[in-house]
Amino acid sequence: MDQNTHDLNRHENPAPTRHEVSDDFDFIVCGAGSSGSVIAARLAECGDARVLLLEAGGDDVAESVRDPAQWPLNLGTSRDWGFVGEPAPELCGRRLPLSMGKGLGGGSSINVMVWARGHKEDWNHFAAEADDEAWGYESVLGYYRRIEDWRGPPDAVRRGAGGPVYVAQPRSPQPIAEALLNAASAIGIPVFDTPNGELMESAGGASIAELRIRDGRRESVFGSYVRPLMSRPNLTVLTDALVTSIIFDGKRATGVEVLVNGQRRAFTARCETVLSLGAINTPKVLMQSGIGPKDELKAHGIPVVQHLPGVGRNHQDHLAFGCTWAYRKPEGVGGGGCEAKLFWKSDSRLSQPDILQCQLEFAVPSPAETGLETPAHGWTMFSGLAQPKSRGRLRLSGPNTNDPILIEPNSLSEPEDMAAALAAVELCRELGNSDAFTPLVTSEAAPGTRDRAGMIDFIRKSAVTYWHQSCTAKMGRDSMSVVNNELKVYGIESLRIADASIMPRITTGNTMAPCVVIGERAGDLIRKTHGLAVLSGVAPFA
């Protein structure tokens, strides 16, 4: 392992240089984010299985990572891939910034740390698409019981204790968070003790958020899963290691080519290679390696290894519209700034909530196109689409590593999304202008009173995303599916995908927690395939 990686654990022995890292491993996991970190740890627990975890970014020791309140400072830096969407016609031609974590921990090292487990109907949809009840809600509850170290009221059915993932609600939420719950209750929206219990089996409700913050410090997924195992000789973690392509022997993946500090290296995986590069880079690497829509690959001179037309299609994200109010006086900000959540339906006939509202305890500037001024002190409700119907796609701009991926979010292209957006913003305004907030705010700064045409204009010009890109290499059984129920890439041996790209549709709420489940599920599948057992004398996370 390299010195930078080993410095993350002060109890390490002196580390070998990068030149001493072997070229051969049993398993290669590409990407140290919220799924890849889990997989690498679960495999490294097992006997002598030699595991290589590759991360294109750097370490996670900066104060801007460790201090939850500083997460916005990472946006646009080397810790952010900094993707930008293509001009979106339904957003007045705007290009959406699409941030994504780059570095150990991935998004879990730069996000707002909200732990949102997904609705019951999300997971049952996964199971139906995969024809596998192991992806269903009852099974996933078992995974969450294994994963969590929940520091709230015990719930033997829905919550776990003693797992690797510390989850807690803020001890003393800011008054603005309590005001949201009071406002919701006043208009008949149920208030729950937690957003991840009964609420995610119901029509919706409001709750104080659950966060990955311990003693005022961020808890990344890498920190929870991989760091405790860094001294194990069978685990190698390389940072500044950009995966450029998959190596094949016929239709079998045998490893990957990687730029390590700019130097090209090839690593071999004796058993399996796993892509956990996220919903943008996973399809890019697949396509540039010859897996994807054959017409697009041929147009860029890429030899076709496996025609899979669904690679890069089905792109989904949570779109949001910032509704802002001015404070009477400056108010405090708790944790990462998000301490309250609300989920609701735009139409009572729906099977699950399609409105997602995250309250930020500071005023977020609206895009310049809105022409709206941001108060010096205030709060913003990101009123968003939990179940968007619009689907985007990714396209290659060229065959080379440095050729950028073209992201077409296609936001608000389906009329159902505009209808849901209008309902979401109106609900947000009803809440924010209610008596519950009167002691704290003076006026509504955005969007303000508008007719329908004016509100549609605001929605098109103010739309941003939650940076929950997903679904671009989906799990399923139809012709557009990329992986099967065991996350194996169709038509290719020894290659799996495990990250947000495999979601058939986006989950309700922030995507970090579902990505941990995907990592756990992948770990179980791989261990079963290769008959791996946890090394005697080493306590498993479960």
C-alpha positions in Angstrom: 0.0 0.0 0.0 1.1 3.6 -0.5 2.1 5.9 2.2 -0.8 8.3 1.8 -3.2 5.5 2.3 -1.5 4.0 5.3 -1.2 7.4 7.0 -5.0 7.2 7.5 -4.4 4.7 10.3 -1.7 5.7 12.8 -1.3 2.2 14.0 -0.1 0.9 10.7 3.3 -0.7 10.1 5.6 1.2 7.6 4.0 0.9 4.2 5.6 -0.3 1.0 5.8 2.0 -1.9 3.5 1.9 -4.8 6.1 0.0 -6.8 5.9 -2.8 -4.3 2.2 -3.4 -4.8 1.5 -6.7 -6.5 -0.1 -6.8 -9.9 -2.2 -9.9 -9.0 -5.2 -10.1 -6.7 -8.1 -12.4 -6.1 -10.6 -9.5 -6.2 -10.4 -6.0 -7.5 -13.0 -3.4 -6.3 -13.0 -0.2 -8.4 -14.2 2.8 -6.4 -14.0 3.4 -2.6 -17.4 5.0 -2.3 -20.6 3.9 -0.4 -20.8 0.5 -2.2 -17.2 -0.2 -3.0 -15.9 0.4 0.5 -18.4 -2.2 1.8 -17.5 -4.8 -0.7 -13.8 -4.5 -0.2 -14.2 -4.8 3.6 -16.5 -7.8 3.4 -14.1 -9.6 1.1 -11.0 -8.6 3.1 -12.6 -10.2 6.2 -12.4 -13.5 4.5 -9.3 -15.7 5.1 -6.5 -15.0 2.6 -8.6 -13.5 -0.2 -6.4 -10.8 -1.6 -8.4 -7.6 -2.2 -7.4 -4.5 -4.1 -9.5 -1.4 -3.6 -8.8 1.3 -6.2 -9.9 5.0 -5.8 -9.3 7.7 -8.4 -9.3 10.5 -5.8 -7.2 11.1 -2.8 -7.5 10.6 1.0 -10.2 11.8 3.3 -8.3 13.5 6.0 -9.0 17.2 5.2 -10.8 19.2 7.7 -13.4 20.1 5.1 -14.2 16.4 5.0 -14.1 15.7 8.7 -16.1 18.7 9.8 -19.8 18.1 8.7 -20.5 21.8 8.4 -17.9 22.3 5.8 -19.3 20.0 3.1 -20.1 22.8 0.7 -16.4 23.7 0.6 -15.6 20.4 -1.2 -17.9 21.2 -4.1 -15.9 22.2 -7.2 -12.6 21.0 -5.7 -10.4 17.9 -6.3 -12.9 16.0 -4.0 -15.7 16.5 -6.6 -15.8 15.0 -10.0 -17.6 18.2 -11.0 -19.7 16.7 -13.8 -22.0 19.1 -15.7 -25.1 18.1 -17.6 -25.7 19.0 -21.2 -28.1 21.9 -21.9 -31.6 20.9 -20.8 -34.4 22.2 -23.0 -37.0 21.9 -20.2 -34.7 23.9 -17.9 -34.4 26.9 -20.3 -31.2 25.5 -21.7 -29.4 25.4 -18.4 -26.6 23.0 -17.7 -27.0 21.3 -14.3 -24.0 20.9 -12.0 -23.8 17.2 -11.1 -21.3 16.9 -8.2 -20.1 13.5 -7.2 -17.6 12.5 -4.5 -14.0 11.7 -5.6 -11.8 10.3 -2.9 -11.9 7.7 -0.1 -15.5 7.5 0.9 -16.9 8.8 -2.3 -20.1 10.8 -1.8 -20.2 9.8 1.8 -17.1 12.1 2.4 -18.7 15.2 0.9 -22.4 14.8 1.3 -24.9 16.1 3.9 -24.7 12.8 5.7 -28.5 12.1 5.7 -29.3 8.4 6.2 -32.4 7.6 4.2 -33.1 3.9 3.7 -35.6 4.0 0.8 -39.3 3.2 0.8 -40.8 -0.2 1.2 -42.1 0.0 -2.4 -38.7 0.9 -3.8 -37.2 -2.4 -2.6 -40.2 -4.4 -3.6 -39.8 -2.9 -7.1 -36.2 -4.0 -7.1 -37.3 -7.5 -6.2 -39.9 -7.6 -9.0 -37.5 -6.3 -11.6 -34.8 -8.8 -10.6 -37.3 -11.6 -9.9 -35.5 -12.1 -6.6 -37.0 -11.6 -3.2 -33.5 -11.2 -1.7 -33.9 -7.6 -3.0 -37.3 -7.2 -1.4 -38.1 -5.0 1.6 -38.2 -7.8 4.2 -34.8 -9.0 3.1 -33.4 -5.5 3.0 -34.6 -4.9 6.5 -32.3 -7.8 7.5 -29.4 -6.0 5.8 -30.2 -2.8 7.6 -30.2 -4.6 10.9 -26.8 -5.9 10.1 -25.5 -2.6 8.9 -26.7 -0.1 11.5 -25.5 1.0 14.9 -28.7 2.9 15.5 -28.6 5.3 18.5 -32.4 5.8 18.8 -35.4 4.0 20.2 -35.0 0.3 19.8 -37.0 -1.4 17.0 -36.1 -5.1 16.7 -37.9 -5.4 13.4 -36.6 -2.3 11.6 -33.4 -1.2 13.3 -30.0 -2.6 14.0 -27.5 -2.2 16.8 -23.8 -2.9 16.9 -23.2 -2.7 13.1 -20.5 -0.7 11.4 -22.7 2.3 10.5 -23.3 4.8 13.3 -26.7 6.5 12.8 -28.2 9.0 15.1 -30.6 11.9 15.1 -29.3 15.3 16.3 -29.7 15.6 20.1 -30.9 19.2 20.0 -32.4 20.1 16.6 -32.5 23.7 15.7 -35.8 25.6 16.2 -36.3 25.7 12.4 -36.3 21.9 12.2 -38.9 21.6 15.0 -41.0 24.3 13.2 -41.2 22.1 10.1 -42.6 19.2 12.1 -45.2 21.5 13.7 -46.2 23.0 10.4 -46.6 19.5 8.8 -48.7 18.3 11.7 -50.9 21.4 11.5 -52.0 20.5 7.9 -52.5 16.8 8.6 -49.1 15.4 7.6 -48.1 12.7 10.2 -45.0 13.3 12.2 -42.8 10.3 13.0 -40.1 9.7 15.5 -37.7 8.6 12.8 -37.7 8.8 9.0 -36.5 5.3 8.5 -39.1 3.2 10.4 -42.8 3.2 9.8 -42.6 6.4 7.7 -40.9 4.4 4.9 -43.7 1.9 4.9 -46.4 4.6 4.8 -47.9 7.3 2.6 -45.4 9.8 4.0 -44.7 12.1 6.8 -42.2 14.4 8.5 -39.4 13.6 10.9 -36.1 14.8 12.3 -33.4 13.5 10.0 -31.0 10.7 10.8 -27.3 11.6 10.2 -23.9 10.0 10.0 -22.3 12.3 12.5 -20.6 11.1 15.6 -19.4 13.7 18.2 -19.5 16.4 15.7 -17.4 14.6 13.1 -18.3 13.0 9.7 -18.6 9.2 9.6 -17.9 8.2 6.0 -18.6 4.7 4.7 -14.9 4.1 4.0 -14.2 5.1 7.6 -16.8 2.7 9.0 -16.0 -0.3 6.9 -12.4 -0.2 5.5 -10.4 1.8 8.0 -10.8 -0.8 10.8 -9.2 -3.4 8.4 -6.3 -1.3 7.0 -3.7 -3.4 8.9 -4.8 -6.6 7.2 -2.1 -7.9 4.8 -4.6 -9.1 2.3 -6.2 -5.6 1.8 -4.5 -3.1 -0.5 -6.0 0.4 -1.0 -4.6 2.6 -3.7 -5.6 6.3 -4.1 -5.0 8.4 -7.1 -5.7 5.3 -9.1 -8.0 6.0 -12.1 -9.5 2.9 -13.7 -9.4 3.4 -17.4 -10.6 0.1 -18.8 -11.5 -3.5 -18.2 -9.1 -6.2 -19.4 -10.7 -9.3 -21.1 -9.8 -12.8 -22.1 -12.6 -13.3 -24.6 -15.8 -12.7 -22.6 -14.2 -13.0 -19.2 -13.0 -9.9 -17.3 -9.5 -10.6 -16.0 -8.6 -7.2 -14.4 -8.3 -3.5 -15.1 -6.0 -1.0 -16.5 -5.3 1.9 -14.2 -3.5 5.2 -14.1 -1.7 5.3 -10.8 -0.4 8.8 -10.2 -0.5 9.1 -14.0 1.5 5.9 -14.6 -0.3 3.1 -16.5 -0.5 -0.2 -14.7 -2.5 -3.4 -15.2 -3.9 -5.4 -12.3 -5.2 -8.9 -12.6 -8.2 -10.3 -10.7 -8.1 -14.1 -10.3 -11.7 -14.4 -9.2 -13.7 -11.2 -10.0 -13.6 -7.5 -10.8 -16.3 -5.2 -9.3 -17.2 -1.8 -10.7 -18.4 0.6 -8.0 -17.5 3.8 -9.8 -20.9 5.5 -9.6 -23.6 6.1 -12.1 -21.5 8.3 -14.4 -18.1 6.6 -14.4 -19.3 3.0 -14.3 -21.1 3.3 -17.7 -18.2 5.3 -19.1 -15.7 2.6 -18.2 -18.0 -0.1 -19.5 -18.5 1.6 -22.8 -14.9 2.5 -23.3 -14.0 -1.1 -22.6 -16.4 -2.4 -25.2 -19.6 -3.1 -23.2 -22.6 -1.0 -24.3 -24.7 0.0 -27.3 -22.9 -1.5 -30.3 -23.7 1.4 -32.6 -22.3 4.0 -30.2 -19.2 1.9 -29.5 -18.5 1.5 -33.2 -19.0 5.2 -33.9 -16.0 5.8 -31.6 -13.9 2.9 -33.0 -14.3 0.8 -29.8 -14.3 -2.9 -30.5 -17.6 -4.4 -29.2 -17.0 -7.0 -26.5 -20.7 -7.2 -25.5 -23.7 -5.4 -26.9 -25.8 -4.1 -24.0 -28.0 -1.2 -25.2 -29.0 -0.3 -21.6 -25.5 0.9 -20.6 -25.8 4.7 -20.0 -29.6 4.7 -20.4 -32.3 5.2 -17.7 -30.4 8.0 -15.9 -32.3 9.3 -12.9 -31.7 11.9 -10.3 -33.7 13.8 -7.6 -34.6 17.2 -9.0 -35.1 20.0 -6.4 -36.4 23.6 -6.3 -35.2 25.9 -3.6 -37.9 27.7 -1.6 -36.3 30.3 0.7 -37.4 32.4 3.7 -35.6 35.3 5.5 -34.9 34.9 9.2 -35.9 37.5 11.7 -32.4 37.1 13.2 -29.5 34.8 12.5 -30.2 31.2 13.6 -27.9 28.3 14.3 -27.0 25.5 11.9 -27.0 22.0 13.2 -24.8 19.2 11.9 -24.4 19.4 8.1 -27.3 21.8 8.0 -30.1 19.3 7.3 -32.0 18.2 10.4 -35.5 17.7 9.1 -37.1 15.7 6.2 -40.5 15.4 4.7 -42.0 12.9 2.3 -45.5 13.2 0.8 -47.6 12.3 -2.2 -48.6 14.8 -5.0 -51.6 12.4 -5.6 -53.2 10.3 -3.0 -53.6 7.5 -5.5 -49.9 6.9 -5.6 -48.4 3.8 -4.0 -45.6 5.8 -2.2 -44.4 9.3 -1.7 -43.2 11.2 -4.8 -42.3 14.5 -3.0 -39.0 14.8 -1.2 -38.3 17.8 1.0 -35.0 18.4 2.7 -34.7 21.5 5.0 -31.4 23.3 5.0 -30.9 25.6 7.9 -29.2 28.3 5.8 -30.3 30.3 2.7 -29.2 28.7 -0.6 -28.9 31.1 -3.5 -31.2 30.5 -6.4 -29.7 30.0 -9.8 -28.9 33.4 -11.4 -31.6 32.8 -14.1 -34.3 33.3 -11.5 -33.3 36.9 -10.8 -34.1 36.3 -7.1 -32.1 37.8 -4.3 -31.0 35.6 -1.4 -31.4 36.9 2.1 -28.3 37.3 4.2 -29.8 35.1 6.8 -32.5 32.5 6.1 -33.4 28.9 5.4 -34.2 26.9 2.2 -36.4 24.0 1.7 -35.3 21.9 -1.2 -38.6 20.7 -2.5 -38.0 17.9 -4.9 -39.2 14.9 -6.9 -38.7 11.6 -5.1 -39.9 9.5 -8.0 -39.1 11.4 -11.3 -40.6 9.9 -14.5 -38.1 11.6 -16.8 -35.2 9.5 -18.0 -31.8 10.7 -19.2 -28.8 9.1 -20.9 -25.1 9.1 -21.0 -23.1 9.2 -24.3 -19.4 9.0 -25.1 -17.6 11.9 -26.6 -14.7 9.8 -27.6 -12.8 6.5 -26.9 -10.1 7.9 -24.6 -9.9 8.3 -20.8 -9.7 12.1 -21.1 -12.8 12.3 -23.4 -15.6 13.6 -21.1 -18.8 11.7 -20.8 -21.8 13.6 -22.1 -24.7 13.6 -19.6 -28.2 14.4 -20.8 -30.4 14.5 -17.7 -33.5 15.2 -19.7 -35.0 16.8 -16.6 -38.7 17.6 -16.5 -39.2 16.0 -19.9 -42.3 14.1 -18.7 -45.4 16.1 -17.9 -46.0 14.1 -14.7 -42.8 15.6 -13.3 -44.0 19.1 -13.8 -47.3 18.3 -12.2 -45.5 16.8 -9.2 -43.0 19.8 -9.1 -45.9 22.2 -8.9 -47.5 20.2 -6.1 -44.2 20.0 -4.2 -43.5 23.7 -4.4 -47.0 24.6 -3.3 -46.8 22.3 -0.4 -43.5 23.8 0.6 -44.9 27.3 0.4 -47.9 26.2 2.5 -45.6 24.9 5.2 -43.1 27.7 5.1 -45.7 30.5 5.3 -47.6 28.8 8.2 -47.9 30.1 11.7 -45.3 27.6 12.9 -42.6 29.6 11.2 -43.8 33.1 12.1 -41.6 33.5 15.2 -38.5 32.7 13.1 -39.0 34.3 9.6 -40.1 37.6 8.2 -40.9 36.9 4.6 -40.7 34.4 1.7 -37.8 35.2 -0.6 -38.4 32.5 -3.2 -40.5 31.8 -5.2 -43.1 34.2 -3.8 -46.7 34.4 -5.0 -47.0 33.6 -8.7 -49.7 32.4 -11.2 -49.3 29.0 -12.7 -47.2 30.2 -15.6 -45.0 32.1 -13.3 -44.5 29.1 -11.0 -43.6 26.9 -14.0 -41.1 29.5 -15.0 -39.6 29.4 -11.5 -39.4 25.6 -11.5 -37.6 25.5 -14.8 -35.1 28.2 -13.8 -34.5 27.2 -10.2 -34.2 23.4 -10.7 -31.1 21.9 -9.3 -30.3 18.3 -8.2 -29.6 16.5 -5.0 -26.6 14.9 -6.8 -28.2 11.4 -6.5 -27.3 10.2 -10.0 -28.4 6.6 -10.5 -29.9 3.8 -12.6 -27.5 3.9 -15.6 -26.6 0.2 -15.6 -29.8 -1.2 -14.2 -30.6 -4.5 -12.7 -33.4 -6.5 -14.4 -34.5 -9.0 -17.0 -35.5 -6.9 -20.0 -33.4 -6.0 -23.0 -32.2 -2.7 -21.4 -30.9 -4.4 -18.2 -27.2 -4.5 -17.7 -26.9 -6.8 -14.6 -28.9 -9.7 -13.3 -30.2 -10.3 -9.8 -26.7 -11.3 -8.7 -25.2 -8.0 -10.1 -23.4 -10.0 -12.9 -23.0 -8.1 -16.2 -24.9 -9.9 -18.9 -22.7 -11.8 -21.3 -19.5 -11.3 -19.3 -17.9 -13.6 -16.8 -16.2 -12.5 -13.6 -17.6 -8.9 -13.7 -20.1 -7.4 -11.4 -21.5 -3.9 -10.9 -22.4 -2.6 -7.4 -23.3 1.0 -7.0 -26.2 3.4 -7.6 -26.1 2.6 -11.3 -27.8 -0.8 -10.8 -31.0 0.6 -9.3 -33.9 -0.1 -11.6 -35.4 3.2 -10.4 -34.1 5.8 -7.9 -35.0 5.2 -4.3 -37.1 7.6 -2.2 -34.6 9.9 -0.4 -30.9 10.2 -0.2 -29.1 7.4 -1.9 -26.1 6.7 0.5 -27.9 4.1 2.6 -29.3 2.1 -0.3 -25.7 2.1 -1.8 -24.5 0.5 1.4 -27.2 -2.2 1.1 -26.1 -2.8 -2.5 -22.5 -3.2 -1.3 -23.6 -5.6 1.4 -25.6 -7.7 -1.0 -22.7 -7.8 -3.5 -20.4 -8.9 -0.7 -22.7 -11.8 0.2 -23.1 -12.9 -3.4 -19.4 -12.9 -4.1 -18.6 -14.7 -0.9 -21.2 -17.3 -1.6 -19.9 -17.8 -5.2 -16.3 -18.4 -4.1 -17.1 -20.2 -0.8 -15.4 -17.5 1.3 -15.9 -17.6 5.0 -14.8 -15.0 7.6 -11.4 -15.8 8.9 -11.4 -17.6 12.2 -10.7 -15.3 15.1 -11.7 -12.2 13.1 -15.1 -10.9 14.2 -17.3 -10.0 11.2 -19.2 -6.8 11.1 -22.5 -8.7 11.2 
